[in-house]
Amino acid sequence: MRSASTIDAFTLRRRPPAEKFTDIGFRQLTLVLAGSVAAILLAIFLTVFQGAREAMASFGLSFLTSSSWDPVNNQYGAFVAIYGTLVTSLLSLLIAVPLGVGTAIFITEDLIPRRPRELIGLMVELLAAIPSVVLGLWAIFVMEPVIRPVLVLLHGLLGWFPLFSTAPQGPGTAPAVLILVVMVLPIITAISRDALNQVPIELRQGAYGVGTTRWGAIFNVILPAAISSITGGVMLSLGRAMGETMAVTMIIGNSLNFSFSLLAPGNTIASMLANQFGEADGIQVSALMYAALILMVLTFAVNVVAQYIVRRLSLRY
Protein backbone atom coordinates (compact mmCIF):
# COMPACT_ATOMS: atom_id res chain seq x y z
CA MET A 1 0.00 0.00 0.00
CA ARG A 2 1.48 3.35 -1.08
CA SER A 3 1.98 6.22 1.32
CA ALA A 4 0.48 9.67 0.71
CA SER A 5 3.82 11.14 -0.41
CA THR A 6 4.34 8.20 -2.82
CA ILE A 7 0.87 8.70 -4.28
CA ASP A 8 1.51 12.45 -4.74
CA ALA A 9 4.84 11.80 -6.48
CA PHE A 10 3.26 9.09 -8.69
CA THR A 11 0.36 11.42 -9.59
CA LEU A 12 2.80 14.22 -10.43
CA ARG A 13 4.78 11.90 -12.78
CA ARG A 14 1.58 10.80 -14.55
CA ARG A 15 0.54 14.40 -15.33
CA PRO A 16 1.21 15.96 -18.74
CA PRO A 17 4.47 17.98 -18.93
CA ALA A 18 2.70 21.34 -19.25
CA GLU A 19 0.49 20.70 -16.23
CA LYS A 20 3.47 19.40 -14.22
CA PHE A 21 5.46 22.54 -15.07
CA THR A 22 2.53 24.76 -14.07
CA ASP A 23 2.15 22.98 -10.74
CA ILE A 24 5.86 23.25 -9.92
CA GLY A 25 5.94 26.90 -11.01
CA PHE A 26 2.94 27.71 -8.83
CA ARG A 27 4.58 26.11 -5.81
CA GLN A 28 7.79 28.04 -6.39
CA LEU A 29 5.89 31.29 -6.86
CA THR A 30 3.94 30.87 -3.62
CA LEU A 31 7.18 29.98 -1.83
CA VAL A 32 8.85 33.15 -3.13
CA LEU A 33 5.88 35.32 -2.16
CA ALA A 34 5.68 33.82 1.33
CA GLY A 35 9.41 34.21 1.75
CA SER A 36 9.17 37.84 0.64
CA VAL A 37 6.65 38.60 3.36
CA ALA A 38 8.89 36.98 5.98
CA ALA A 39 11.92 38.86 4.64
CA ILE A 40 10.12 42.21 4.77
CA LEU A 41 8.96 41.57 8.32
CA LEU A 42 12.49 40.59 9.36
CA ALA A 43 13.94 43.68 7.67
CA ILE A 44 11.51 45.95 9.51
CA PHE A 45 12.33 44.31 12.83
CA LEU A 46 16.09 44.58 12.27
CA THR A 47 15.79 48.24 11.25
CA VAL A 48 13.82 49.12 14.36
CA PHE A 49 16.12 47.03 16.56
CA GLN A 50 19.22 48.71 15.11
CA GLY A 51 17.74 52.14 15.77
CA ALA A 52 16.82 51.18 19.34
CA ARG A 53 20.22 49.80 20.36
CA GLU A 54 21.53 53.07 21.77
CA ALA A 55 18.47 53.58 23.98
CA MET A 56 18.50 49.92 25.03
CA ALA A 57 22.13 50.26 26.13
CA SER A 58 21.44 53.54 27.97
CA PHE A 59 18.14 52.78 29.71
CA GLY A 60 17.84 48.99 29.70
CA LEU A 61 14.67 47.49 31.14
CA SER A 62 14.06 50.59 33.26
CA PHE A 63 12.70 52.11 30.05
CA LEU A 64 9.62 49.91 30.54
CA THR A 65 8.91 51.08 34.08
CA SER A 66 9.94 54.73 34.05
CA SER A 67 7.32 57.40 33.37
CA SER A 68 9.86 60.18 32.81
CA TRP A 69 10.07 61.57 29.27
CA ASP A 70 12.41 64.56 29.37
CA PRO A 71 14.15 65.45 26.06
CA VAL A 72 16.00 68.34 27.73
CA ASN A 73 17.85 66.05 30.15
CA ASN A 74 17.76 62.97 27.85
CA GLN A 75 15.75 60.93 30.34
CA TYR A 76 13.25 58.62 28.70
CA GLY A 77 10.75 56.04 29.86
CA ALA A 78 7.79 54.56 28.01
CA PHE A 79 5.61 53.38 30.89
CA VAL A 80 2.94 56.05 30.29
CA ALA A 81 2.68 55.12 26.61
CA ILE A 82 2.72 51.37 27.29
CA TYR A 83 0.02 51.74 29.95
CA GLY A 84 -2.11 53.87 27.64
CA THR A 85 -1.71 51.41 24.76
CA LEU A 86 -2.79 48.42 26.84
CA VAL A 87 -5.64 50.19 28.64
CA THR A 88 -7.21 51.75 25.55
CA SER A 89 -6.90 48.52 23.53
CA LEU A 90 -8.28 46.17 26.18
CA LEU A 91 -11.12 48.45 27.25
CA SER A 92 -12.15 49.04 23.65
CA LEU A 93 -12.35 45.27 23.11
CA LEU A 94 -14.33 44.88 26.32
CA ILE A 95 -16.99 47.10 24.76
CA ALA A 96 -16.63 46.15 21.10
CA VAL A 97 -16.73 42.35 21.42
CA PRO A 98 -20.30 42.10 22.81
CA LEU A 99 -21.47 44.74 20.32
CA GLY A 100 -19.72 43.12 17.36
CA VAL A 101 -20.73 39.54 18.09
CA GLY A 102 -24.27 40.64 18.95
CA THR A 103 -24.54 42.55 15.68
CA ALA A 104 -23.24 39.51 13.79
CA ILE A 105 -25.89 37.31 15.42
CA PHE A 106 -28.55 39.89 14.58
CA ILE A 107 -27.44 39.94 10.94
CA THR A 108 -27.09 36.20 10.40
CA GLU A 109 -30.19 34.98 12.25
CA ASP A 110 -33.70 35.53 10.91
CA LEU A 111 -34.72 38.00 13.61
CA ILE A 112 -35.88 40.63 11.11
CA PRO A 113 -36.54 40.56 7.33
CA ARG A 114 -33.60 40.00 5.00
CA ARG A 115 -33.44 43.47 3.41
CA PRO A 116 -32.94 45.38 6.70
CA ARG A 117 -30.31 42.85 7.76
CA GLU A 118 -28.41 43.35 4.51
CA LEU A 119 -28.62 47.13 4.95
CA ILE A 120 -27.18 46.90 8.49
CA GLY A 121 -24.37 44.66 7.28
CA LEU A 122 -23.56 47.13 4.50
CA MET A 123 -23.46 50.03 6.95
CA VAL A 124 -21.07 48.13 9.21
CA GLU A 125 -18.76 47.43 6.27
CA LEU A 126 -18.88 51.09 5.19
CA LEU A 127 -17.88 52.10 8.72
CA ALA A 128 -14.59 50.26 8.21
CA ALA A 129 -13.90 52.34 5.08
CA ILE A 130 -13.92 55.70 6.88
CA PRO A 131 -10.33 57.06 7.21
CA SER A 132 -9.01 57.25 10.75
CA VAL A 133 -8.29 60.97 10.46
CA VAL A 134 -11.96 61.59 9.65
CA LEU A 135 -12.99 59.55 12.68
CA GLY A 136 -10.54 61.58 14.76
CA LEU A 137 -12.13 64.84 13.62
CA TRP A 138 -15.58 63.42 14.35
CA ALA A 139 -14.41 62.39 17.81
CA ILE A 140 -13.12 65.90 18.55
CA PHE A 141 -16.05 67.94 17.29
CA VAL A 142 -19.02 65.59 17.82
CA MET A 143 -18.37 62.62 20.10
CA GLU A 144 -16.38 64.27 22.88
CA PRO A 145 -18.83 67.19 23.48
CA VAL A 146 -21.74 64.70 23.51
CA ILE A 147 -20.20 62.30 26.03
CA ARG A 148 -18.65 64.98 28.26
CA PRO A 149 -21.78 65.37 30.48
CA VAL A 150 -21.75 61.59 31.02
CA LEU A 151 -18.07 61.69 31.98
CA VAL A 152 -18.73 64.61 34.33
CA LEU A 153 -21.51 62.58 35.95
CA LEU A 154 -19.19 59.59 36.34
CA HIS A 155 -16.60 61.81 37.98
CA GLY A 156 -19.23 63.22 40.34
CA LEU A 157 -20.51 59.80 41.36
CA LEU A 158 -17.27 57.77 41.28
CA GLY A 159 -14.62 60.43 41.79
CA TRP A 160 -13.33 58.52 44.82
CA PHE A 161 -12.30 55.67 42.50
CA PRO A 162 -8.87 56.14 40.81
CA LEU A 163 -10.21 55.39 37.32
CA PHE A 164 -12.57 58.39 37.54
CA SER A 165 -10.65 60.66 39.87
CA THR A 166 -9.88 63.41 37.33
CA ALA A 167 -12.44 65.94 36.13
CA PRO A 168 -12.91 65.60 32.35
CA GLN A 169 -11.75 68.69 30.47
CA GLY A 170 -11.76 67.52 26.85
CA PRO A 171 -9.53 64.96 25.14
CA GLY A 172 -8.63 61.99 27.29
CA THR A 173 -8.30 58.25 27.57
CA ALA A 174 -12.05 57.55 27.73
CA PRO A 175 -12.83 59.26 24.39
CA ALA A 176 -9.88 57.40 22.86
CA VAL A 177 -11.36 54.10 24.07
CA LEU A 178 -14.70 54.94 22.46
CA ILE A 179 -13.20 55.90 19.12
CA LEU A 180 -11.26 52.63 19.12
CA VAL A 181 -14.56 50.83 19.68
CA VAL A 182 -15.88 52.47 16.52
CA MET A 183 -12.76 51.43 14.60
CA VAL A 184 -12.54 47.77 15.64
CA LEU A 185 -16.29 47.10 15.65
CA PRO A 186 -16.51 46.48 11.86
CA ILE A 187 -13.64 43.96 12.01
CA ILE A 188 -15.21 41.95 14.82
CA THR A 189 -18.66 42.10 13.24
CA ALA A 190 -17.52 41.08 9.75
CA ILE A 191 -15.37 38.15 10.92
CA SER A 192 -18.03 36.97 13.38
CA ARG A 193 -20.72 37.18 10.69
CA ASP A 194 -18.66 35.08 8.27
CA ALA A 195 -17.88 32.58 11.01
CA LEU A 196 -21.55 32.22 11.94
CA ASN A 197 -22.54 31.82 8.28
CA GLN A 198 -20.06 28.93 7.96
CA VAL A 199 -21.75 26.89 10.70
CA PRO A 200 -23.41 23.89 8.96
CA ILE A 201 -27.18 24.12 8.71
CA GLU A 202 -27.38 20.58 10.08
CA LEU A 203 -26.23 21.81 13.49
CA ARG A 204 -29.06 24.33 13.64
CA GLN A 205 -31.61 21.77 12.50
CA GLY A 206 -30.29 19.20 14.96
CA ALA A 207 -30.56 21.69 17.83
CA TYR A 208 -34.14 22.56 16.91
CA GLY A 209 -34.88 18.86 16.45
CA VAL A 210 -34.08 18.08 20.08
CA GLY A 211 -36.43 20.84 21.24
CA THR A 212 -34.11 23.74 22.03
CA THR A 213 -35.17 27.34 21.63
CA ARG A 214 -33.70 29.84 19.15
CA TRP A 215 -31.48 31.42 21.78
CA GLY A 216 -30.54 28.02 23.14
CA ALA A 217 -29.38 26.99 19.67
CA ILE A 218 -27.41 30.24 19.26
CA PHE A 219 -25.59 30.12 22.60
CA ASN A 220 -25.19 26.34 22.97
CA VAL A 221 -24.57 25.22 19.39
CA ILE A 222 -23.89 27.99 16.87
CA LEU A 223 -21.54 30.21 18.89
CA PRO A 224 -19.42 27.28 20.18
CA ALA A 225 -19.07 26.01 16.60
CA ALA A 226 -17.81 29.41 15.41
CA ILE A 227 -15.85 30.40 18.52
CA SER A 228 -12.38 29.75 17.08
CA SER A 229 -12.91 32.09 14.12
CA ILE A 230 -14.56 34.72 16.32
CA THR A 231 -11.61 34.56 18.73
CA GLY A 232 -9.21 35.03 15.84
CA GLY A 233 -11.14 38.11 14.76
CA VAL A 234 -11.08 39.51 18.29
CA MET A 235 -7.31 39.07 18.56
CA LEU A 236 -6.86 40.65 15.14
CA SER A 237 -8.89 43.61 16.37
CA LEU A 238 -6.69 43.84 19.46
CA GLY A 239 -3.62 44.21 17.26
CA ARG A 240 -5.47 46.84 15.22
CA ALA A 241 -6.38 48.79 18.35
CA MET A 242 -2.83 48.68 19.71
CA GLY A 243 -1.39 50.10 16.50
CA GLU A 244 -4.00 52.77 15.73
CA THR A 245 -2.37 56.17 15.37
CA MET A 246 -4.20 59.14 13.88
CA ALA A 247 -7.63 58.95 15.52
CA VAL A 248 -6.15 58.17 18.94
CA THR A 249 -3.52 60.90 18.58
CA MET A 250 -6.22 63.47 17.87
CA ILE A 251 -8.44 62.63 20.86
CA ILE A 252 -6.33 61.11 23.65
CA GLY A 253 -4.65 64.35 24.78
CA ASN A 254 -1.03 63.16 24.32
CA SER A 255 -0.01 63.78 27.92
CA LEU A 256 3.33 62.47 29.17
CA ASN A 257 2.17 62.59 32.80
CA PHE A 258 1.02 59.30 34.27
CA SER A 259 -2.53 59.04 35.60
CA PHE A 260 -4.73 56.04 36.41
CA SER A 261 -7.83 58.07 35.56
CA LEU A 262 -9.63 57.30 32.32
CA LEU A 263 -10.92 60.87 32.28
CA ALA A 264 -7.45 62.43 32.18
CA PRO A 265 -5.36 62.95 29.02
CA GLY A 266 -3.17 59.98 28.20
CA ASN A 267 -0.81 58.64 25.58
CA THR A 268 -0.07 55.53 23.53
CA ILE A 269 3.07 54.30 21.84
CA ALA A 270 1.64 54.94 18.37
CA SER A 271 0.49 58.48 19.21
CA MET A 272 3.84 59.27 20.87
CA LEU A 273 5.68 58.18 17.73
CA ALA A 274 3.40 60.26 15.52
CA ASN A 275 3.83 63.38 17.66
CA GLN A 276 7.56 63.32 18.32
CA PHE A 277 9.39 61.44 15.59
CA GLY A 278 9.41 64.33 13.12
CA GLU A 279 11.20 66.68 15.53
CA ALA A 280 13.35 64.18 17.44
CA ASP A 281 17.13 64.00 17.25
CA GLY A 282 19.97 62.31 19.04
CA ILE A 283 19.11 59.67 21.60
CA GLN A 284 15.44 60.69 21.49
CA VAL A 285 15.20 59.02 18.08
CA SER A 286 16.64 55.85 19.56
CA ALA A 287 14.21 56.05 22.49
CA LEU A 288 11.30 56.31 20.06
CA MET A 289 12.68 53.34 18.14
CA TYR A 290 12.85 51.46 21.44
CA ALA A 291 9.18 52.26 22.04
CA ALA A 292 8.36 51.12 18.48
CA LEU A 293 10.22 47.87 19.14
CA ILE A 294 8.11 47.32 22.27
CA LEU A 295 4.96 47.86 20.22
CA MET A 296 6.13 45.33 17.64
CA VAL A 297 6.86 42.78 20.37
CA LEU A 298 3.42 43.34 21.93
CA THR A 299 1.73 42.92 18.55
CA PHE A 300 3.74 39.78 17.84
CA ALA A 301 2.78 38.38 21.22
CA VAL A 302 -0.89 39.08 20.49
CA ASN A 303 -0.64 37.13 17.21
CA VAL A 304 1.12 34.20 18.87
CA VAL A 305 -1.51 34.03 21.61
CA ALA A 306 -4.26 34.29 18.98
CA GLN A 307 -2.84 31.35 17.00
CA TYR A 308 -2.57 29.27 20.17
CA ILE A 309 -6.13 30.04 21.28
CA VAL A 310 -7.61 29.42 17.83
CA ARG A 311 -5.87 26.04 17.55
CA ARG A 312 -6.97 24.96 21.00
CA LEU A 313 -10.56 26.00 20.36
CA SER A 314 -10.54 24.31 16.94
CA LEU A 315 -9.42 21.04 18.52
CA ARG A 316 -12.01 21.39 21.27
CA TYR A 317 -14.97 22.03 19.00
MOTA-V506930 format. One record per backbone hydrogen bond with DSSP energy under -0.5 kcal/mol. CO is the residue of the C=O (numbers start at 0). NH is the residue of the N-H. E is the energy in kcal/mol with one decimal. If there is no record, write none. Layout:
# MOTA-V506930
co=(CO CO)
nh=(NH NH)
e=(E E)
This chain:
# MOTA-V506930
co=(2 3 4 5 6 7 8 9 10 11 15 16 17 18 19 20 21 22 23 24 25 26 27 28 29 30 31 32 33 34 35 36 37 38 39 40 41 42 43 44 45 46 47 48 49 51 52 53 54 54 55 58 59 60 60 61 61 62 65 67 68 69 69 73 74 77 78 79 80 80 81 82 83 84 85 86 87 88 89 90 91 92 94 95 96 97 98 99 100 101 102 103 104 108 108 112 113 114 115 116 117 118 119 120 121 122 123 124 125 126 130 131 132 133 134 135 136 137 137 138 141 142 143 144 146 147 148 149 150 151 152 153 154 157 160 161 162 162 171 172 173 174 175 176 177 178 179 180 181 183 184 185 186 187 188 189 190 191 192 193 195 199 199 200 201 202 203 204 205 206 207 212 213 214 215 216 216 217 220 221 222 222 223 225 226 227 228 229 230 231 232 233 234 235 236 237 238 239 240 244 245 246 247 247 250 251 260 261 263 265 267 268 269 270 271 272 275 275 276 280 281 281 282 283 284 285 286 287 288 289 290 291 292 293 294 295 296 297 298 299 300 301 302 303 304 305 306 307 308 309 310 311 312)
nh=(6 7 8 9 10 11 12 13 14 14 19 20 21 22 23 24 25 26 27 28 29 30 31 32 33 34 35 36 37 38 39 40 41 42 43 44 45 46 47 48 49 50 51 52 52 55 56 57 58 59 59 61 62 63 64 64 65 77 78 76 70 73 74 75 69 81 82 83 84 268 85 86 87 88 89 90 91 92 93 94 95 96 98 99 100 101 102 103 104 105 106 107 108 110 111 116 117 118 119 120 121 122 123 124 125 126 127 128 128 129 134 135 136 137 138 139 140 141 142 143 145 146 147 148 150 151 152 153 154 155 156 157 158 160 163 164 261 262 175 176 177 178 179 180 181 182 183 184 185 187 188 189 190 191 192 193 194 195 196 197 198 202 203 204 205 206 207 208 209 211 210 216 217 218 219 220 221 222 224 225 225 226 226 229 230 231 232 233 234 235 236 237 238 239 240 241 242 243 243 248 249 250 250 251 171 265 263 173 172 254 271 272 273 274 275 276 278 279 279 283 284 285 286 287 288 289 290 291 292 293 294 295 296 297 298 299 300 301 302 303 304 305 306 307 308 309 310 311 312 313 314 315 316)
e=(-2.2 -2.4 -2.4 -2.5 -2.7 -2.3 -2.0 -1.6 -0.8 -0.6 -2.5 -2.6 -2.2 -2.2 -2.4 -2.7 -2.3 -2.0 -2.3 -2.4 -2.5 -2.1 -2.4 -2.6 -2.6 -2.4 -2.1 -1.9 -2.0 -2.4 -2.5 -2.4 -2.4 -2.5 -2.4 -2.3 -2.6 -2.2 -2.4 -2.7 -2.6 -2.0 -1.5 -0.7 -0.7 -2.6 -2.4 -1.8 -3.0 -0.7 -1.3 -1.2 -1.1 -1.6 -0.5 -0.6 -1.7 -2.9 -2.3 -0.7 -0.5 -0.6 -2.1 -0.5 -3.9 -2.8 -3.0 -2.4 -2.4 -0.7 -2.4 -2.7 -2.3 -1.8 -2.5 -2.5 -1.8 -1.8 -2.1 -1.3 -2.9 -2.6 -1.2 -3.5 -2.8 -2.2 -2.4 -2.3 -2.4 -2.3 -2.1 -2.4 -2.3 -2.1 -0.5 -1.4 -2.5 -2.2 -2.2 -2.3 -2.2 -2.2 -2.1 -2.0 -2.3 -1.6 -1.0 -0.5 -1.0 -1.0 -1.8 -2.3 -2.1 -2.4 -2.4 -2.0 -2.4 -2.2 -2.0 -2.7 -1.5 -2.5 -1.4 -0.5 -2.2 -2.7 -2.1 -2.4 -2.3 -2.1 -2.3 -3.2 -0.9 -1.9 -2.0 -1.2 -3.0 -0.5 -1.4 -2.3 -2.0 -2.2 -1.9 -1.7 -1.8 -1.5 -2.4 -1.7 -0.6 -2.2 -2.6 -2.6 -2.3 -2.3 -2.6 -2.2 -2.3 -2.5 -2.2 -1.1 -1.0 -1.1 -0.9 -2.5 -2.8 -2.2 -2.5 -2.0 -1.3 -1.8 -1.3 -2.4 -2.0 -2.5 -2.3 -1.5 -2.7 -2.8 -1.6 -1.4 -0.5 -0.7 -0.6 -2.1 -2.6 -2.0 -2.1 -2.2 -2.4 -2.1 -2.1 -1.9 -2.0 -1.9 -2.6 -2.2 -1.4 -0.7 -0.5 -2.9 -2.0 -0.9 -0.8 -2.4 -1.5 -2.5 -0.5 -2.7 -1.9 -2.1 -2.4 -2.2 -2.1 -2.1 -2.1 -2.0 -0.8 -0.9 -0.6 -1.4 -1.0 -0.9 -2.4 -2.3 -2.2 -2.3 -2.1 -2.4 -2.4 -2.0 -2.1 -2.3 -2.3 -2.6 -2.4 -2.6 -2.6 -2.1 -2.0 -2.3 -2.6 -2.3 -2.4 -2.2 -2.7 -2.7 -2.1 -2.3 -2.8 -2.3 -2.1 -1.9 -2.4)
